[in-house]
Amino acid sequence: MMENTTKKFKVVNPTGFKIKDHDPAFTDKLKKDQSQGILEGLKTEMESLQEQLYVANKHSLLIIFQAMDAAGKDSAIKHTMSGLNPQGCQVFSFKQPSSEELDHDFLWRHAKALPERGRIGIHNRSHYENVLVCKVHPEYILNERIASISSVADINKSFWESRYESIRTFEKHLSDNGTVIIKIFLNVSKEEQKKRFMERIEDPLKHWKFSSADLDERELWDDYMKAYEEMIRETSFDQSPWYVIPADKKWFTRIAISQIIIDALKTMKLQPPQLTEKEVARLAECKARLDAEK
């Protein structure tokens, strides 16, 4: 079993963060044939902690996934969350904003999808798209119809600083009110992405996963890496940290994510509600009534 998983992948020095310092093929000396047994044990532990989260009803857990295409977000969510009770878990996948969503500020649709106390919320892509894809394609900002922005020329350094500040404030507010936030960047290599794209093209059962637009975005790889680095530098802090997870080996990715989620749940020090003396006495009465039944 891995030790100190959370510390290994948590961004503790965002100021100097560089993606090239993180190996996307890292497996911590584990072997693939060990992975299924480890993952099953983690699922069991996570299932127990989820029940405690629900019963305590004081915290919520928000898990954010961001990554390049084919990094494995969908499969990571599927495999790491498969042991959870779906009644206490909700998944939102954010695509291009609708006309209604564009009539509000960029955080609105994400705030609507936040998990209630006692629940786990998973955001497949998130409000960070607004400082990633919009950073690489600033013309998308014009669709938001922001009063102070009339052309791409108005989208300057000050604009992005303000947007990062909005995100930090939003997440601090959530944290201050009981939502624990885990932000996961699946770090896939460009070589592994190519391999997965080829599999999607060659396998008829995977054709639906591929779009020619994916290759257009791939050509902007360096721009995206720069945007990810700046995003992590600007928005990773103690209350809402980023975790850079190696994504070239999916089996290892799933183990690492599961352990990080378990560690986050444990930090909540989950305890069931304490009954009052009156409630305890009432339980005793109910037990006596059941014992008296013939």
N, C-alpha and C positions, 0 to 999 in steps of 0.2 A: 504494500500500500504506500502511496506517496505521502511524504511528510511535508508539512508547511506549504501545502499547495497554494493556499490563499496568498501567502507572502511571496511565493515564487512569481506569481503572475500579476500581482497588484502593482499599479504604477505609484511608486512612493516618491519619486522625484520628477514630477511632471515638467518642470522647467527645462530639464535636459533630455526629455524623451525623444528617442529616435527609433523608428520601426526596425531599422537595420540591426539594431542591438538585440533583437528578439528572434530566435530561431523558429520558423514556422513548422519545422519537422521534429521539434524537441519531443521526447517521450519519457524522459526521466528514468531511462534504463529499463522501463517496463517492456514486456513483450505482448504482442497482440493476443496470444493464446491465454494470457492472464486476464485480459480485459473483461470478458463476460462475467466471470465470477466476481470480480471487483465491483463492476457496475451493478450487479444484482444486489450485493450487500449495501451499496450506497442508496439504491432505490428503496430498500426496506427501511433504512434509517431516515430517509427523506420523508417517506410516507408517515412515519411516526411523528416526526417534527411538524409536518403539515397539520396533523390532527391537533397537536398541542397549540399551534398557531390559531387554529379555528376556535378552539375552546377558550383560550385566553382572551381573544377578541380585543386586543389592545394595539397590535401592530398589523401592518400589511407589508408584503414583499413585492417590489417592482423589479423585474429582471428585463434589462434592455439588451437587445442583440443588434449589433451593427457589423457590417462586413461587406467586402466586395462580392460580386456575383459568383456563385458556385463555391462559396466558402463553407457551406454546410449549415446555414442557420436553421432551415426547416428540419433537417435530420437531427440536429442537436436538440432542438425543442422536442421532437417526437421521442427520441430515445431517453433523454434525461428526465422528461416529465411523465413518462408512461406509467410510473407507479403511483402517481398522485390521484387523489379523488377529484374527478372533474367538477364536482359541485363546489369545490373551494379554489378552483383555478380558472383563469380566463386568459385567452390568447387573442391579441389583436395584431393584424398584419396591415401595416400602413402603406398604401399605394399612393399614386398621385392624388393630391387633394381635390375634393369635389368642389363644385361651385359654391355650395353652402359653406364648406370649410374655408374657402378663400374669402368669404365675406366676414371672417373673424381673424383675430391675430393668430400667428403661427403655432402657438401653444394650445389653442382652444381644443382642437380635436383630440389632443393627447391627454389633456386634463379630463375630458369626458370619459376616457378609457382607463382611468386609474382604479386600482383594486380597492375594495372596501376593507375595513379592518377585519382581520381574520382570514384574508384571502391572499392568494398569489396571483399577480398580474404579469403577463409576459408580453412584451412589445417587440414584434418582429419588424425591425426598423422603427424609427421613433422621431421625436422632435429634432434629433441630430441630423436628419436628412437636410434640415434647413441651414446647416453649416457644413454640409458635405457636398451633396449633389448641387445645391444652390451656390456653393462656393466655386465649384468647377464650371457650373453653367449659371452665371449671375443673371442672365436674362430671365431666368425663371422667377426671380424676385419681382419682376414687373407684374406678374400675374396676381400678386398679393395686393396690388393697388394701394401701396403705402403712400400717404399724403406727401411725405418729404422726398419721395423717389419718383422722378419723372423719366429717367433714363439710366442705363447701365453706368454711365459716368458718375452718377450720384452714389453708387454703391462703393464706398471707399473703406479705408481701414477703420474709421470711426464707426461705420455702420456695423462691421463685423464685431468690433469690441462691444458695442451695445447689445448685439444679439447673444454673444457669449455671456454677458452680464445678466441678461434676461433668463438664460438657462440656469446659471448658477443660483440666482435668486429663487427661481421656481423649484429647483431641487432642494435647496436649503429649507424652503417652506414645507415641502413634503416631509423631509427628514425630521424637522422640528415637531411635526404633528404625527409622528409614529410610523412613517413609511420608510422601510429600509430599502435602499436602492443598490442594485448590482448592475454595473454597466460592462458588457462583454464585447470586446472587439475580437472577432475571429480572424486571426492573422494567417491568411493563406498566401502561399508564394505564387508568383506569376506563372511559374512552371506548372505547379499543381492545378491552377485555374485552367490553363491550356489543356491539360490532360482531361479534366472533368468536362470541359466544353466539347472535346473530341468524343467523349463517351456519349454525351447527349445527342450529338449529331449522328453517330454511328448506330445507336440503339433506338429502334423505332418506339420503344416504350418510354423513352426519355425525350422524345422530340418536343413534347409540350413544355419542357423545362427551358428550351433554348429559343433565343430570339437573336436575329442578326444585330439588333441594337446593342446586345451584350458585347459584341466585338467593337462597336463604336466606342463604348465606354472603356473597354480594355486598352484602346489606343491612348486613353488619357490616364493610364495607370500612375504615372509619376505625379500628375496633378492631384489625383486622389490620395496618394500616399502623403503628399504635402498637406492636404486638407485634413487627413486623419491625424497627422502629427500635431498640427496646430490645435485641432479640436481637443485632443487629449491633454495637451499642455495647458489649455485654457479652462478645462472643465473637470479635471480630476482633483478631488479634494477629499479630506477624511470622511466627511458625511456622505459622499457620493463618488466613490472611487471607480476608476476604469481598471479592468483586468484584460491583459493582452494574452489571449489563449492561442497556443499553437494549433493550427487547423489543417495541416497537411495530412495528418493521420486522424481520421474521424473517430476511431475507437478511443484514442487518447483524449481528444477534445471532449468527448462525452464524460469521461471520468473526471477530468479537471473541472468542468462546469458543475457536475454533481457535487463534488467536494466543496467547492466555493459556496454553493447554495446552502449546503448543510452547515458550513461554518457561519454563514450569515444568520441562519435561523437560530443557531446556538447562542449567538451574541445577544439575542433578545431575552435570554433567561426566562423562557416561557413557563408560566405557572398557571394552573387552573384557578378559576375564581374561588375565593374562600367563602364558605357559607357562614352566615350568622348563627348565633346560638338558637335563634328562633327557627331558622331553616333546618338546622341539624335535628332539633326536637320534632319538627314536622316530618322529617324522613323517618325518624324512629316510630312515629305514630303510623305512618304508611306501612312500614315493615310489620308492625304489630297487627294491622288490619289484614295484611296478606297472610301472615302466619295463622290468623284465626279462621281463614277460609277452610271449608271442608271439601 
